[in-house]
Amino acid sequence: MLQNKVALVTGASRGIGREIAITLAGQGATVIVNYQGSKEKAEDVVSFIKENGGCAESFGCDVSNFELCAEMIGQIIEKYGRLDVLVNNAGITRDGLLMKMSEEDFSKVIDVNLKGAFNTIRHASRYFLKQRSGSIINISSVSGVSGNAGQANYSAAKAGIIGLTKSVAKELGSRGITVNAIAPGFIETDMTDAMPEKAKEAVKSQITLGRIGTPADIAGVAAFLASDAASYITGQVISVDGGMVF
Ligand SMILES: NC(=O)c1ccc[n+]([C@@H]2O[C@H](COP(=O)([O-])OP(=O)(O)OC[C@H]3O[C@@H](n4cnc5c(N)ncnc54)[C@H](OP(=O)(O)O)[C@@H]3O)[C@@H](O)[C@H]2O)c1
């Protein structure tokens, strides 16, 4: 259980982040629901959590902006006096084959998906170090583990998340701070919704368990990693992909 813990979930207005926020709150954590543009959707998540007896507030912040992340973490510490769980979930795609990929599409995906996680960790870690505790959970992807044609930018960012996770785990471990990554497979959200049915069927055929994943499949693992039950796990990448890659 996560009573008395304060958690920041980035990109929690929709999809996987939304479900992680709701699950952490359901286990007793006070949750900061971060979003970039979807203020109303983030407010809906907050209302849902409150209606179910939990504590939450929304916080708009573009995680690719270093200074804004400093402000967000600073305000959380000022209000709650602590931060226990940081889930770096915010992510975007700008898919396309490498030969046609613009510099902008490459940079944008790296800025949000990889630098965004650096930004929040960079600012939160000083408080984690003072507290001598904290759980950092970074959302990578099966694409970062094994690569994916048409996603050179996204795969590079998600592989970078794995390197970031392992390095920061080594830097912060002696102070009782755990840093782990989750590598989801194909999960039903807005991100994957746009894919043609035929392409979805093709992906499904690669999944050992024979079904597309749900945000709840990821949220349960995130809640476990945030809990004291996972306090001896760090530097790990946990694949939650129905057996797509092993
Ligand atoms: N779905 C999958 O199959 C899958 C598989 C592997 C990994 N993942 C990873 O899981 C994470 C969540 O994916 P999802 O499928 O739930 O995506 P999604 O439904 O598209 O939701 C993305 C979330 O990220 C937020 N976001 C985007 N850019 C942001 C920024 N610059 N600053 C702050 N928040 C930002 C969005 O906020 P707004 O609503 O305000 O735009 C939204 O809450 C991502 O890191 C993704 O790469 C997903």
The ligand as an ORCA input file, in Angstrom:
! r2SCAN-3c Opt
* xyz 0 1
  N       0.476      2.537    -25.921
  C       1.463      1.707    -26.127
  O       1.319      0.683    -26.833
  C       2.813      1.938    -25.503
  C       3.780      0.940    -25.650
  C       5.029      1.129    -25.073
  C       5.303      2.275    -24.372
  N       4.358      3.251    -24.252
  C       4.711      4.446    -23.522
  O       3.818      4.641    -22.456
  C       3.668      6.034    -22.188
  C       2.189      6.414    -22.233
  O       1.702      6.086    -23.516
  P       0.145      6.145    -23.891
  O      -0.063      5.109    -24.918
  O      -0.658      6.148    -22.650
  O       0.102      7.564    -24.609
  P      -1.126      8.590    -24.837
  O      -2.429      7.919    -24.610
  O      -0.848      9.222    -26.150
  O      -0.915      9.657    -23.657
  C       0.259     10.409    -23.630
  C       0.315     11.230    -22.372
  O       1.553     11.957    -22.356
  C       1.263     13.336    -22.151
  N       2.278     14.186    -22.774
  C       2.669     14.218    -24.071
  N       3.639     15.144    -24.247
  C       3.854     15.709    -23.028
  C       4.722     16.711    -22.554
  N       5.584     17.335    -23.372
  N       4.677     17.038    -21.237
  C       3.806     16.431    -20.400
  N       2.965     15.464    -20.790
  C       2.992     15.112    -22.095
  C      -0.101     13.548    -22.746
  O      -0.659     14.727    -22.180
  P      -1.806     15.594    -22.973
  O      -3.053     14.738    -22.875
  O      -1.901     16.831    -22.202
  O      -1.314     15.723    -24.371
  C      -0.803     12.269    -22.288
  O      -1.224     12.384    -20.956
  C       4.515      6.748    -23.229
  O       5.789      7.038    -22.720
  C       4.634      5.722    -24.333
  O       5.769      5.934    -25.123
  C       3.113      3.098    -24.813
*
